[in-house]
Amino acid sequence: MWPRKVIANKMQKLLRQQPKTQQPSQAATLPIQKFVMYGVCALGLLLCTAQYAKAEGSGKILKWKDENGVTHYGDNMPSQYNNRENSQINRQGITVKHNVPNKGNADELSKLEQAKTEQAKKDKALLGAFTNVGEIDLALERNIQLDKIALDNLKQERATHQKSLDNKKATAAALEQKKKTVPKDLKADIADEQTQISRLDKNIEDKNAAISETRKRFEEDKKRYTLLKSEPAGQAQ
């Protein structure tokens, strides 16, 4: 492509040229030839200028990789890749700028992308498992049913050990009141009952915590499901 100055000089030289001899028959057509010559040269100059401006305007090419490691090229880079490693190259394919984010930002971006991917998987599973909110409530009851039965059994077992402990303590207290020695076996039984009750208290606490956690999880699922159903596809965050 010729620079604009070269084109302009060539036009001027062309326009200055005059024929050495003119035949009488050619004199009438000379103004028309000059008019056509002017028009062609002006059009060529405009086209060259437009192509030059377009080349200058599209000279920036961006290069980046997505989360799957695939390399992309384009005039504009999606905003989600701004904190990723990327390069700017010119029309000759030479890298003129290379952006490398610091490790902290890269790690944070990777965690965010991973969390987004995991959430998308959960959303897909949630929408595939239920057709309405009522089904989530039913699923909750099914999931905690066994835990509730186990909890009732633990409470009954504790009550049995507590009654046995109370009886053994009463026997020991009666012996002490009569100034009699409490048998070692009775003391051992009392200690064993206390150990069993402590174990059951811990199991009951754990079971209550498990039921509460299940309720919380299903409540969050219900809120998320409601959001996903109320938002257009792909809009819920």
Disulfide bonds with the S-S distance in Angstrom:
none
